[in-house]
Amino acid sequence: MAFIKLNDLEIEVEDGTNIVEAAKQHGIEVPHYCYHPGLSRPANCRMCLIETYAPPPGAPPGTPAVPGRQLATGCTTSVRSAPPERKLDEKYDAIVQTDSPRVIKAREDILEFLLVHHPLDCPVCDQAGECDLQDFSYRHGHDKSRYIEVKNVPPKKDLGPDVLLYSTRCIVCTRCIRFCDEVSGSGELGLINRGSHDEIDIPRSHEGTPIQLLDNKLAGNVVDICPVGALISKDFLFKSRPWFMEKANSICSGCSVGCNVTVEYKTDGLYRIKPRFHADINQHWMCDDGRLGYHYVNSDDRLQLPLKKIGGEQTTTQWSDALTLITEKLSEVEADDIVVIGSAQGTNEDNYVLQQFAHDVLKTTQLGLFGQQPGEEHKFPQFTIEADKNPNTAGARTILGSANGNVVLEGDTLWEKVAGAKVVYLVSGVPDRALEDTEREALEKVEFLIVQDVLPSEVTELADVVLPGTTFAEKDGTFTNSTGWVQRIRKAIDPPGEAQVDWEITQQLAKQLDGEIDYHFAGEIANAIAENVEGYGDATHQNIGNTGIKLA
Amino acid sequence: MVQEKRILYEHLDVPNINTFDVYRQHEGYTRFEKAIAEYQPDDITKMVMDSGLKGRGGAGFSTGLKWSFVPKDIEPRYLCCNADESEPGTFSNRYVLEKNPHLLIEGILICCYAMGIETTYVYIRGEFTLGKKMLDAALKEAYERGYLGENVHGTGLNINIYTHPGAGAYICGEETGLIESLEGKRGQPRNKPPFPAVEGVFMKPTVVQNVETLCNLPFIVGNGVEWYTQMGPTYGDGRFDPPKPDPNTGTKLYCISGDVNEPGVYELELGLTCTELIEVAGGLRGEEVKAVIPGGSSAPILTHYELDTRLDFTSLTLAKSMLGSGGIIVMNETRNIVDCLLNIMKFYAHESCGQCTPCRWGTPWVRDIVQRIADGDGRQTTITRPKFGVTESGRWGNTGETEEIYEDLDLLESVANNIANVDTMTWNTICVFGIAVSWPAVSYMRKFRPEFEAAIRESKLVTLPVAEATVPPEENYAYQQRFIPKEFSELQETTED
């Protein structure tokens, strides 16, 4: 640990911490643009200038430290504990001033330079409201411009499938270039021209036609890390002002990595998903599949009412009707003729209640696991997208099998059982799930198929009763990722129509069959899981918290 | 009359000195052979340190000191020869490359031997096509004769030299910009520290030296430290006695251009005055000297009051200017300083690499302001200082005096100082390009303010007579601060007393 004096504070920070981070930990803002904790530090924006102290050159030991002649950049100034003879003022490892008159003046000057060619088009800029240039100008800048010359107007550019570049707003911090070089390793972006004509661009032919587009699977991150409104997501362009959206901390449901995300929403649906920092899982990043994969939540086709099949046609019905129909059917058949299938898209809580329902109420041991078909794995220098496209395969597998000797039916064995069953209760929740021939044939043979899903699909077409369930954005719960992190998702929006949270549907069915399942909120189920499921002992509702908990 | 003292340029005009055989006849490679035969590598480093040789590229940093920073336990180490001579007004390296490339090779060999370096990169300015051709031919000969390659001259040393042409960027003359460019990246300077001596080319310890510095090495080794230190202003005799002992030894290749009768490169001992130098270059063309740029276009300008300034590293630093690369540009009374500044600012605005904020957007801004002044669109405001009393009309009112404010001159000074502050010598930029921009901008404006004011007042460029255009010494801050070496006559007077 290094003991440093930061302004008037005496603080301890980890060795190797830079001043921007050290100050941030103690609530002091050191404005910066080019510095990003996940990228290299070129120190080119010169915004984080600070005053560092050192003994005057050639002075005898014990001389009080004085401010250095030059200001230093906070992002490249790291502190570490010094040997006793090199302590400043006999006790500090570093003395740093982030609010001295020189620093304040330097910030003003840099901001003035940053704004000379900036179009100041905040009223039509997507970034307004979450723009570092805007914020720091308010806090640290001049109120007036002295620039009366002509401004540079570089062209607007289409960089790739989801990224637009408004070059005029660019402050050339090169975060995006470094991201493509260091994290995605694809290196599509670079600087063209020189000096004040610097522009970010993709490789182009002499005529200007793109040679390589910014279309790697992590491209969306450059929009997040752009401190100004230069890189803009086409998906979010002109959709909403950031301050009109509410935010919920959640977990991406796109694959088993379990990226921490912030879901931004209004009452009418989701607007965008942004990555949230988690040191051990996704750092600062997420992939575009997850980022842009939320649209099904907002879909107009979402199942809103239960459906029942009358004479081969599915028609909407009421919940009471659908539940009665199901319970009647379930009580008619033997326990061995029932197969209950949980979902790898569902939360641990959904699957736990389902498991309890199957085990305690239906007394069946035939529990299966259903999920999205595997996709491709993508590896980047600092990021991996996994092939398993379900967020909770690990959790669902453990929890469904917890009371059953860890036996969960999957793959061909599952579909063999399904083909021989009379009633199948399938919780899907998988958007766009195409059925393979064996799966379809098996499901077609089922006498009475109950499907709980979010969107009409090939699976729901075959169902005798369809129950409208919910997506990750509409419920609370936890996911267990492929490396054993149990993390919490939070409800952002209300389910469409009369759709209900999956475990609540299961619980209602259980109640109709006189089962004793009575939970009131997801945390209660999480505690029940912690109590009853092997390995989940630490994963209580209280312990999971914001950062999640890694299973032993 | 001062005579040229030709050391580096001694054999420059010998026909075919660029070929190995002719060079060999003129003591070629004997100094390198002497170095290997008589000295250990550490002895040579010590000799260079004792000689007081300062880097001739611009910063004037002690070469021996720079070598001492190189960690000896990290392999490989590199030598990088900076032949990207692009400071306006400088053209001395070019002659060495084009006429006597073997001298450079010999200097590189001595440096490589002293530092235990096996690989040298010569980064040549892209425009020096002839220079590169001549150097490549000389390298080929040296390889053939066994002075380069494996087991150099039977000593067991392996030394290879590679030439690399630049692509025409001024900033690649900055040592870390040069290294980035050499590595195949965009020519943008690195943050320091770490300095190249610790982490340079391919993140290995690297010595970056100018052509002229390396060309001095054979003569230091060949003729000895004592011989070398005799050249240049002798300090300690009271005549040249700067506040801090700071050796200025050897000769300098002064590139004299502008309004002189015989412009060109003159090799002279360090420590001559501007006046003497103009004499060497055939005298002034025109009536009187208006200004002298002492060290390439980025150096602060000297007025005709400051012509007694000695052109060596220490004296010019003390005169708030710099020797830089030794590119001396003389201007006579017909030159308009606003126009000169515009010319220089156009160059710097074009050459800013655009990496860091102040320089990227500050340099074009400074250029635009000067352009506006030169176009006659400079802004001027009349303000009235409030003072209340009985006005002419007999009423109580403001009787304050009016004052002319040259808004654009204040803006010019402020913007230039925000890139790099010339008064405190602090800069917010990554490299010293920032100060190279604000130095001329601020010094021209301060020292020739009447001419700038005239351009704004009369909405056109006005060339004033020298005496009127120059700010008198008593108002010239830099002039007040400068250090004036004592003349011999004064010295004698004081000793007599």
Interface residues (C-beta under 8 A of the other chain):
Chain A: P42 A43 N44 C45 R46 M47 L49 R69 Q70 L71 T73 T76 A106 D109 I110 E112 F113 L114 V116 H117 R146 Y147 E149 V150 I171 V172 L191 N193 R194 G195 S196 H197 D198
Chain B: A169 R186 N191 A349 H350 E351 S352 C353 G354 Q355 C356 T357 P358 R360 W361 G362 T363 P364 W365 D368 I369 R372 L411 S414 V415 N418 T424 M425 T426 W427 N428 T429 I430
